[in-house]
Amino acid sequence: MPSNLKLSLAAAQAQALALAALANGGYLDFYATAQPASPETAPGGTSLCTLALPATFAASVSAGVITAASINAATIAESGTALWFRVTESDHATPLFDGAVGVGATNAWAPSTVSAAGAKVANGGNAVLCIKRT
């Protein structure tokens, strides 16, 4: 039987605030391998690029949507096409969430998913993370 669970706006906001706090000082890694079944499964390869998240990850949290604070550019470590991302806590080991990378209806936006080692990656210092409330 399919789930008919629907979150209230207040519950979505509380979850977004808690998730944003867990991401404070964390890391955002991009991978070119197949995305694991869950964040608890180790990635099947090395990170193409690691972005250090700010000490206060969220610039704002409103209606269950986290808008990330400015994230500094990072150097791409490996060449490849980013297919998915993982956000970890500040220990760079405890996973918080994974998502798809691309342009359009994906979980993370990338100006170009083809990355060359040694290039810099940034999105004008802006990132938006939307948590779907259904």
N, C-alpha and C positions, 0 to 999 in steps of 0.2 A: 504494500500500500504506500503510495507516495506521501511524503510529508506535507503538511499544510501549515507548518510553523511560520508565523509572521511576527517580526519584531516590532515593538512600538518604537516610535521616534526616540523616546527617552532611553529605552534599552540600547538602541543602536548608538546613541550619543555616549552612553556610559561605556560601551564596548570600544568605541573609537578612542575615547580618552585613555582607557586602560592600555590599548594597543600602542598608542602614540608614546605613552610613558615607557613602555617596555623597549621601544626603539631608540630612546634617548642615548646618544653616543654609540649607536650600533653601526652596522655595516650593510651595504647593498652590493651584492655580487651578481654578475651576469655570466651565464654559461651557454656554451654552444652544443652541449650534449642533450640527450633526451631528459625531459623533466621527470624527476622521481614521482612515485605515487603519492608521497606525503612529505612535508617538511622534515619529518623525523628520519627520512632516508637520506644517507649521504649522497652528495652529488657524484655523478659518474665521470668526473673530469676536473680539471683545474679552472679556476675563475678567469674569464677573459679580462675582467676589470673589477676592481673593488673601490667603491665610493664610501668614504667615512661619513656617517650621518652626524649632524650637529648634536651638541650636548643636549639641546632642547629640540627634538626632532620636528615637532609640529609648530608651524607658524600659526595655525588656527585649527580648531575642530568645531564644525558646525553641522547640525542635522545629520550626524553620523559620518561626515566626510572629513578626512584628514588632509589638510594642505600642508605639505612639508615645508620646513624652513629652507633657506638657501643651502645647497649642497655644493661643496667645492669640487672643481674639476679633478680628474685623476688620470694617470697614465695607463693606457691599455697595455696589459701584460702579455696577452696572447692574441694572435690573429684568429678571426673566425666570425661566424654569424651568430649573434646573441639570440637565443630562442626562449630563454626563461631567466628569471631572477629569483634570488633569495634574500630576505632581510633577516639579519641575526641581531641578537642583543650585543651589548658592548664587549662581551667576552669573545666575540666573533666565532662562537661555537654553538650557542643555543639558538635554534631556528625559531623564527616568529611566523613567517609566511612565505610562500612561493607564488609566482604568477608568470604569465606569458609576457613576452616582449614583442613589440611590433608597432605598427601604425594602424590605427583604427580601433576595432572592438577588442582590445586586449587589456591586460591589467597594468602594463607599464608602457610608456611611450618612449621611443628612441628615434632620434632624427634620422639615423641610418643604422640598420641592424648589422651591416657589414663593418667590422672593426679591424684595424691594422695595428699590430704591436708597435708601441712607442707613440701612437697618436694620443691626443687629449680628448676626453669625453666630458661633455657638460650640456646642459639644456638651459643656457642663459641663467643659471643659478636657481632655476625653478623646477619643482616637481610637485605633482598632485597625486595623491593616493585616494581612490574612491572605494569605499566599502559598500557593496550593494546591500540594500535593505529590501528584503522581499517579504 
